[in-house]
Amino acid sequence: MTFISSSGLPVVVGITGASGAILAKTTIDLLLKKGHSVIATASSAARMVWREEMDESFGVAIERWKDDGDFSYQAVGDLSAQISSGTFSTAGMAIVPCSMASVAAIAHGLADNLIRRAADVSLKERRPLVLVIRETPLNSIHLRNMASLAEMGATILPPVPAFYLGHKTIEDIADFASHRTMIALGLDDRLPIHMNYTGDQ
Ligand SMILES: Cc1cc2nc3c(=O)[nH]c(=O)nc-3n(C[C@H](O)[C@H](O)[C@H](O)COP(=O)(O)O)c2cc1C
């Protein structure tokens, strides 16, 4: 069953400078494949990590997504962009991957770039906010900031593999995390059949 948000509203995807650029790729690919409208924004650290991990400039990815579906990009420094305002309705926001710097800023209401401001808006408007965090090990500052965000209603979703599913590749793990993100955003209600635990693995 294809499960499009009943509102048909755009989904905001923030990309920060944590490792795991592939997580952003698979999540946006999946959203577009399922017919969602996506508005993305990426920090300068995210663009740097993208170049290192994906062997292409982030600009190439933007053009590909524009060809693939209803995709638009808003510059991270543009605090007058639509997603900066609560009056612009969205289905929610995922930050993927989400750095500890962005976790800290959002936990403390520091809305100094478009990703952080859009996350702040999602919290104040009580819209789904999913943070696909990537750091290990975690210190007590990280843990406290994540606990604050969870108490405010955000979903903290580390892209941890489901070892019982026998993932073979990084792509499998990223795909799994992206499907979990869709569910956390309320855009899907279950994992695809091949990702459902049957006990046979
Ligand atoms: C190659 C590379 C990998 C990084 N990986 C991580 C990471 O996995 N988690 C993290 O919290 N920060 C990571 N960082 C550090 C962040 O990029 C840095 O804290 C940055 O200020 C985050 O800013 P942003 O959240 O605005 O993107 C990494 C930096 C580089 C250059």
py3Dmol code that shows the C-alpha trace and the ligand (Angstrom):
import py3Dmol

protein = """\
ATOM      1  CA  MET A   1       0.000   0.000   0.000  1.00  0.00           C
ATOM      2  CA  THR A   2       1.342   3.437  -0.849  1.00  0.00           C
ATOM      3  CA  PHE A   3       0.790   5.675   2.163  1.00  0.00           C
ATOM      4  CA  ILE A   4       0.984   9.340   1.211  1.00  0.00           C
ATOM      5  CA  SER A   5       0.498  11.814   4.069  1.00  0.00           C
ATOM      6  CA  SER A   6      -3.220  12.630   4.011  1.00  0.00           C
ATOM      7  CA  SER A   7      -2.295  16.307   3.824  1.00  0.00           C
ATOM      8  CA  GLY A   8      -0.029  15.944   0.772  1.00  0.00           C
ATOM      9  CA  LEU A   9       2.156  18.544   2.484  1.00  0.00           C
ATOM     10  CA  PRO A  10       5.897  18.718   1.775  1.00  0.00           C
ATOM     11  CA  VAL A  11       8.388  16.866   3.947  1.00  0.00           C
ATOM     12  CA  VAL A  12      11.427  18.874   5.087  1.00  0.00           C
ATOM     13  CA  VAL A  13      14.800  17.103   5.053  1.00  0.00           C
ATOM     14  CA  GLY A  14      17.764  18.746   6.768  1.00  0.00           C
ATOM     15  CA  ILE A  15      21.206  17.313   6.046  1.00  0.00           C
ATOM     16  CA  THR A  16      23.991  18.059   8.525  1.00  0.00           C
ATOM     17  CA  GLY A  17      27.702  17.322   8.662  1.00  0.00           C
ATOM     18  CA  ALA A  18      27.627  13.987  10.465  1.00  0.00           C
ATOM     19  CA  SER A  19      29.022  10.956   8.718  1.00  0.00           C
ATOM     20  CA  GLY A  20      26.423   8.975   6.764  1.00  0.00           C
ATOM     21  CA  ALA A  21      25.618  11.031   3.672  1.00  0.00           C
ATOM     22  CA  ILE A  22      24.159   7.849   2.169  1.00  0.00           C
ATOM     23  CA  LEU A  23      21.383   8.062   4.786  1.00  0.00           C
ATOM     24  CA  ALA A  24      20.269  11.393   3.325  1.00  0.00           C
ATOM     25  CA  LYS A  25      20.430   9.965  -0.183  1.00  0.00           C
ATOM     26  CA  THR A  26      18.318   6.885   0.540  1.00  0.00           C
ATOM     27  CA  THR A  27      15.781   8.882   2.583  1.00  0.00           C
ATOM     28  CA  ILE A  28      15.209  11.532  -0.091  1.00  0.00           C
ATOM     29  CA  ASP A  29      15.188   8.855  -2.819  1.00  0.00           C
ATOM     30  CA  LEU A  30      12.519   6.937  -0.892  1.00  0.00           C
ATOM     31  CA  LEU A  31      10.363  10.005  -0.188  1.00  0.00           C
ATOM     32  CA  LEU A  32      10.412  10.984  -3.862  1.00  0.00           C
ATOM     33  CA  LYS A  33       9.765   7.401  -4.991  1.00  0.00           C
ATOM     34  CA  LYS A  34       6.686   7.325  -2.767  1.00  0.00           C
ATOM     35  CA  GLY A  35       5.420  10.539  -4.322  1.00  0.00           C
ATOM     36  CA  HIS A  36       6.127  12.967  -1.491  1.00  0.00           C
ATOM     37  CA  SER A  37       7.123  16.538  -2.085  1.00  0.00           C
ATOM     38  CA  VAL A  38      10.540  17.217  -0.502  1.00  0.00           C
ATOM     39  CA  ILE A  39      12.137  20.487   0.567  1.00  0.00           C
ATOM     40  CA  ALA A  40      15.789  19.976   1.509  1.00  0.00           C
ATOM     41  CA  THR A  41      18.491  22.107   3.044  1.00  0.00           C
ATOM     42  CA  ALA A  42      22.088  21.141   3.862  1.00  0.00           C
ATOM     43  CA  SER A  43      24.768  22.715   6.053  1.00  0.00           C
ATOM     44  CA  SER A  44      28.218  23.541   4.695  1.00  0.00           C
ATOM     45  CA  ALA A  45      29.647  20.669   6.791  1.00  0.00           C
ATOM     46  CA  ALA A  46      27.081  18.344   5.172  1.00  0.00           C
ATOM     47  CA  ARG A  47      28.262  19.348   1.699  1.00  0.00           C
ATOM     48  CA  MET A  48      31.851  18.655   2.743  1.00  0.00           C
ATOM     49  CA  VAL A  49      30.980  15.198   4.105  1.00  0.00           C
ATOM     50  CA  TRP A  50      28.903  14.493   0.972  1.00  0.00           C
ATOM     51  CA  ARG A  51      31.907  15.127  -1.274  1.00  0.00           C
ATOM     52  CA  GLU A  52      34.089  12.831   0.841  1.00  0.00           C
ATOM     53  CA  GLU A  53      31.615   9.974   1.221  1.00  0.00           C
ATOM     54  CA  MET A  54      29.631  10.069  -2.026  1.00  0.00           C
ATOM     55  CA  ASP A  55      32.394  10.934  -4.527  1.00  0.00           C
ATOM     56  CA  GLU A  56      30.345  13.705  -6.109  1.00  0.00           C
ATOM     57  CA  SER A  57      29.501  17.290  -5.256  1.00  0.00           C
ATOM     58  CA  PHE A  58      26.234  17.882  -3.423  1.00  0.00           C
ATOM     59  CA  GLY A  59      25.078  20.023  -6.368  1.00  0.00           C
ATOM     60  CA  VAL A  60      25.004  16.909  -8.569  1.00  0.00           C
ATOM     61  CA  ALA A  61      22.647  15.216  -6.096  1.00  0.00           C
ATOM     62  CA  ILE A  62      20.347  18.263  -6.064  1.00  0.00           C
ATOM     63  CA  GLU A  63      19.995  18.145  -9.854  1.00  0.00           C
ATOM     64  CA  ARG A  64      19.305  14.379  -9.766  1.00  0.00           C
ATOM     65  CA  TRP A  65      16.541  14.775  -7.151  1.00  0.00           C
ATOM     66  CA  LYS A  66      14.959  17.584  -9.197  1.00  0.00           C
ATOM     67  CA  ASP A  67      14.759  15.128 -12.111  1.00  0.00           C
ATOM     68  CA  ASP A  68      13.348  12.389  -9.863  1.00  0.00           C
ATOM     69  CA  GLY A  69      10.310  14.141  -8.395  1.00  0.00           C
ATOM     70  CA  ASP A  70       8.833  17.113  -6.574  1.00  0.00           C
ATOM     71  CA  PHE A  71      12.070  18.336  -5.000  1.00  0.00           C
ATOM     72  CA  SER A  72      13.260  21.802  -4.076  1.00  0.00           C
ATOM     73  CA  TYR A  73      16.312  23.083  -2.248  1.00  0.00           C
ATOM     74  CA  GLN A  74      16.514  26.039   0.145  1.00  0.00           C
ATOM     75  CA  ALA A  75      19.892  27.469   1.139  1.00  0.00           C
ATOM     76  CA  VAL A  76      20.882  26.858   4.767  1.00  0.00           C
ATOM     77  CA  GLY A  77      21.697  30.529   5.266  1.00  0.00           C
ATOM     78  CA  ASP A  78      18.343  31.714   3.955  1.00  0.00           C
ATOM     79  CA  LEU A  79      16.389  32.333   7.138  1.00  0.00           C
ATOM     80  CA  SER A  80      13.631  33.968   5.103  1.00  0.00           C
ATOM     81  CA  ALA A  81      12.893  30.688   3.281  1.00  0.00           C
ATOM     82  CA  GLN A  82       9.360  29.255   3.619  1.00  0.00           C
ATOM     83  CA  ILE A  83      10.305  26.464   6.049  1.00  0.00           C
ATOM     84  CA  SER A  84      11.575  29.088   8.495  1.00  0.00           C
ATOM     85  CA  SER A  85       8.001  30.048   9.280  1.00  0.00           C
ATOM     86  CA  GLY A  86       5.369  28.115  11.197  1.00  0.00           C
ATOM     87  CA  THR A  87       2.672  29.507   8.911  1.00  0.00           C
ATOM     88  CA  PHE A  88       4.111  27.419   6.076  1.00  0.00           C
ATOM     89  CA  SER A  89       2.566  23.974   6.624  1.00  0.00           C
ATOM     90  CA  THR A  90       4.645  20.832   6.298  1.00  0.00           C
ATOM     91  CA  ALA A  91       4.139  17.146   7.066  1.00  0.00           C
ATOM     92  CA  GLY A  92       7.181  17.214   9.359  1.00  0.00           C
ATOM     93  CA  MET A  93      10.944  17.155   9.220  1.00  0.00           C
ATOM     94  CA  ALA A  94      13.754  14.616   9.264  1.00  0.00           C
ATOM     95  CA  ILE A  95      17.370  15.602   9.911  1.00  0.00           C
ATOM     96  CA  VAL A  96      19.480  12.927   8.336  1.00  0.00           C
ATOM     97  CA  PRO A  97      22.239  12.427   9.243  1.00  0.00           C
ATOM     98  CA  CYS A  98      22.060  14.636  12.334  1.00  0.00           C
ATOM     99  CA  SER A  99      25.284  15.869  13.956  1.00  0.00           C
ATOM    100  CA  MET A 100      25.738  16.352  17.671  1.00  0.00           C
ATOM    101  CA  ALA A 101      26.297  20.063  16.993  1.00  0.00           C
ATOM    102  CA  SER A 102      22.828  20.337  15.463  1.00  0.00           C
ATOM    103  CA  VAL A 103      21.325  18.205  18.249  1.00  0.00           C
ATOM    104  CA  ALA A 104      22.820  20.638  20.793  1.00  0.00           C
ATOM    105  CA  ALA A 105      21.625  23.731  18.937  1.00  0.00           C
ATOM    106  CA  ILE A 106      18.078  22.429  18.468  1.00  0.00           C
ATOM    107  CA  ALA A 107      17.832  21.210  22.069  1.00  0.00           C
ATOM    108  CA  HIS A 108      18.638  24.752  23.205  1.00  0.00           C
ATOM    109  CA  GLY A 109      16.510  26.677  20.716  1.00  0.00           C
ATOM    110  CA  LEU A 110      19.511  28.038  18.832  1.00  0.00           C
ATOM    111  CA  ALA A 111      17.867  28.675  15.464  1.00  0.00           C
ATOM    112  CA  ASP A 112      20.883  30.169  13.713  1.00  0.00           C
ATOM    113  CA  ASN A 113      20.566  28.406  10.352  1.00  0.00           C
ATOM    114  CA  LEU A 114      17.668  27.118   8.268  1.00  0.00           C
ATOM    115  CA  ILE A 115      17.985  23.491   9.434  1.00  0.00           C
ATOM    116  CA  ARG A 116      17.930  24.473  13.093  1.00  0.00           C
ATOM    117  CA  ARG A 117      15.157  27.038  12.598  1.00  0.00           C
ATOM    118  CA  ALA A 118      12.981  24.554  10.651  1.00  0.00           C
ATOM    119  CA  ALA A 119      13.496  22.002  13.447  1.00  0.00           C
ATOM    120  CA  ASP A 120      12.531  24.649  16.014  1.00  0.00           C
ATOM    121  CA  VAL A 121       9.392  25.349  13.974  1.00  0.00           C
ATOM    122  CA  SER A 122       8.529  21.619  13.832  1.00  0.00           C
ATOM    123  CA  LEU A 123       8.758  21.423  17.626  1.00  0.00           C
ATOM    124  CA  LYS A 124       6.721  24.544  18.305  1.00  0.00           C
ATOM    125  CA  GLU A 125       4.055  23.546  15.778  1.00  0.00           C
ATOM    126  CA  ARG A 126       3.968  19.999  17.197  1.00  0.00           C
ATOM    127  CA  ARG A 127       4.868  18.435  13.860  1.00  0.00           C
ATOM    128  CA  PRO A 128       6.888  15.209  13.564  1.00  0.00           C
ATOM    129  CA  LEU A 129      10.629  15.788  13.959  1.00  0.00           C
ATOM    130  CA  VAL A 130      12.948  12.831  13.391  1.00  0.00           C
ATOM    131  CA  LEU A 131      16.661  13.086  14.154  1.00  0.00           C
ATOM    132  CA  VAL A 132      18.771  10.354  12.558  1.00  0.00           C
ATOM    133  CA  ILE A 133      21.744  10.933  14.823  1.00  0.00           C
ATOM    134  CA  ARG A 134      25.247   9.619  14.093  1.00  0.00           C
ATOM    135  CA  GLU A 135      27.876   9.633  16.766  1.00  0.00           C
ATOM    136  CA  THR A 136      29.595   7.013  18.882  1.00  0.00           C
ATOM    137  CA  PRO A 137      30.355   6.761  21.714  1.00  0.00           C
ATOM    138  CA  LEU A 138      28.004   9.324  23.235  1.00  0.00           C
ATOM    139  CA  ASN A 139      28.999  11.642  26.052  1.00  0.00           C
ATOM    140  CA  SER A 140      26.630  12.930  28.708  1.00  0.00           C
ATOM    141  CA  ILE A 141      26.113  16.242  26.851  1.00  0.00           C
ATOM    142  CA  HIS A 142      24.912  14.339  23.760  1.00  0.00           C
ATOM    143  CA  LEU A 143      22.662  12.149  25.891  1.00  0.00           C
ATOM    144  CA  ARG A 144      21.163  15.069  27.824  1.00  0.00           C
ATOM    145  CA  ASN A 145      20.464  17.012  24.645  1.00  0.00           C
ATOM    146  CA  MET A 146      18.806  13.993  23.046  1.00  0.00           C
ATOM    147  CA  ALA A 147      16.733  13.343  26.185  1.00  0.00           C
ATOM    148  CA  SER A 148      15.505  16.981  26.101  1.00  0.00           C
ATOM    149  CA  LEU A 149      14.498  16.621  22.467  1.00  0.00           C
ATOM    150  CA  ALA A 150      12.727  13.313  23.089  1.00  0.00           C
ATOM    151  CA  GLU A 151      10.800  14.973  25.942  1.00  0.00           C
ATOM    152  CA  MET A 152       9.746  17.715  23.514  1.00  0.00           C
ATOM    153  CA  GLY A 153       8.321  15.061  21.166  1.00  0.00           C
ATOM    154  CA  ALA A 154      11.167  14.533  18.689  1.00  0.00           C
ATOM    155  CA  THR A 155      12.057  10.996  17.626  1.00  0.00           C
ATOM    156  CA  ILE A 156      15.720  10.109  18.118  1.00  0.00           C
ATOM    157  CA  LEU A 157      16.422   7.481  15.476  1.00  0.00           C
ATOM    158  CA  PRO A 158      20.008   6.179  15.394  1.00  0.00           C
ATOM    159  CA  PRO A 159      20.583   4.274  12.123  1.00  0.00           C
ATOM    160  CA  VAL A 160      21.390   1.094  13.990  1.00  0.00           C
ATOM    161  CA  PRO A 161      21.188  -2.087  11.901  1.00  0.00           C
ATOM    162  CA  ALA A 162      18.564  -4.701  12.759  1.00  0.00           C
ATOM    163  CA  PHE A 163      21.136  -7.465  13.175  1.00  0.00           C
ATOM    164  CA  TYR A 164      18.400 -10.098  13.078  1.00  0.00           C
ATOM    165  CA  LEU A 165      17.534  -9.073   9.490  1.00  0.00           C
ATOM    166  CA  GLY A 166      20.949 -10.086   8.196  1.00  0.00           C
ATOM    167  CA  HIS A 167      21.831  -6.828   6.447  1.00  0.00           C
ATOM    168  CA  LYS A 168      24.758  -7.461   4.107  1.00  0.00           C
ATOM    169  CA  THR A 169      25.702  -3.968   2.949  1.00  0.00           C
ATOM    170  CA  ILE A 170      25.767  -0.358   4.082  1.00  0.00           C
ATOM    171  CA  GLU A 171      23.059   0.240   1.477  1.00  0.00           C
ATOM    172  CA  ASP A 172      20.842  -2.347   3.263  1.00  0.00           C
ATOM    173  CA  ILE A 173      21.351  -0.539   6.590  1.00  0.00           C
ATOM    174  CA  ALA A 174      20.660   2.877   5.065  1.00  0.00           C
ATOM    175  CA  ASP A 175      17.547   1.532   3.354  1.00  0.00           C
ATOM    176  CA  PHE A 176      16.293   0.109   6.655  1.00  0.00           C
ATOM    177  CA  ALA A 177      16.940   3.415   8.487  1.00  0.00           C
ATOM    178  CA  SER A 178      15.104   5.322   5.737  1.00  0.00           C
ATOM    179  CA  HIS A 179      12.030   3.111   6.046  1.00  0.00           C
ATOM    180  CA  ARG A 180      12.095   3.533   9.834  1.00  0.00           C
ATOM    181  CA  THR A 181      12.301   7.308   9.277  1.00  0.00           C
ATOM    182  CA  MET A 182       9.192   7.214   7.039  1.00  0.00           C
ATOM    183  CA  ILE A 183       7.277   5.409   9.781  1.00  0.00           C
ATOM    184  CA  ALA A 184       8.495   7.851  12.464  1.00  0.00           C
ATOM    185  CA  LEU A 185       7.320  10.746  10.273  1.00  0.00           C
ATOM    186  CA  GLY A 186       3.877   9.132  10.053  1.00  0.00           C
ATOM    187  CA  LEU A 187       4.207   8.705   6.277  1.00  0.00           C
ATOM    188  CA  ASP A 188       4.127   4.925   6.315  1.00  0.00           C
ATOM    189  CA  ASP A 189       2.616   2.399   8.680  1.00  0.00           C
ATOM    190  CA  ARG A 190       4.873  -0.624   8.254  1.00  0.00           C
ATOM    191  CA  LEU A 191       8.191  -1.859   6.900  1.00  0.00           C
ATOM    192  CA  PRO A 192       8.261  -3.540   3.476  1.00  0.00           C
ATOM    193  CA  ILE A 193       7.651  -7.298   3.668  1.00  0.00           C
ATOM    194  CA  HIS A 194      11.335  -8.212   3.262  1.00  0.00           C
ATOM    195  CA  MET A 195      12.230  -6.055   6.285  1.00  0.00           C
ATOM    196  CA  ASN A 196       9.584  -7.485   8.585  1.00  0.00           C
ATOM    197  CA  TYR A 197      10.889  -9.807  11.242  1.00  0.00           C
ATOM    198  CA  THR A 198       9.518 -13.305  10.792  1.00  0.00           C
ATOM    199  CA  GLY A 199      11.931 -15.204  13.013  1.00  0.00           C
ATOM    200  CA  ASP A 200      13.224 -17.089   9.932  1.00  0.00           C
ATOM    201  CA  GLN A 201      16.381 -15.028   9.469  1.00  0.00           C
TER     202      GLN A 201
END
"""
ligand_1 = """\
31
LIG
C 34.278 13.852 7.599
C 33.532 14.357 8.809
C 32.737 13.495 9.519
C 32.043 13.927 10.650
N 31.242 13.046 11.317
C 30.505 13.463 12.361
C 29.589 12.568 12.984
O 29.440 11.397 12.595
N 28.821 13.047 13.993
C 28.917 14.349 14.430
O 28.178 14.712 15.343
N 29.786 15.222 13.853
C 30.572 14.822 12.832
N 31.448 15.693 12.222
C 31.580 17.048 12.770
C 30.513 18.014 12.242
O 30.616 18.135 10.833
C 30.703 19.392 12.905
O 30.397 19.322 14.282
C 29.872 20.475 12.260
O 30.072 21.681 12.960
C 28.406 20.134 12.241
O 27.675 21.251 11.788
P 26.197 21.094 11.244
O 25.420 20.340 12.275
O 25.705 22.479 11.074
O 26.283 20.372 9.943
C 32.163 15.264 11.092
C 32.980 16.148 10.367
C 33.661 15.703 9.239
C 34.530 16.672 8.478
"""
view = py3Dmol.view(width=600, height=400)
view.addModel(protein, "pdb")
view.setStyle({"model": 0}, {"cartoon": {"style": "trace"}})
view.addModel(ligand_1, "xyz")
view.setStyle({"model": 1}, {"stick": {}})
view.zoomTo()
view.show()
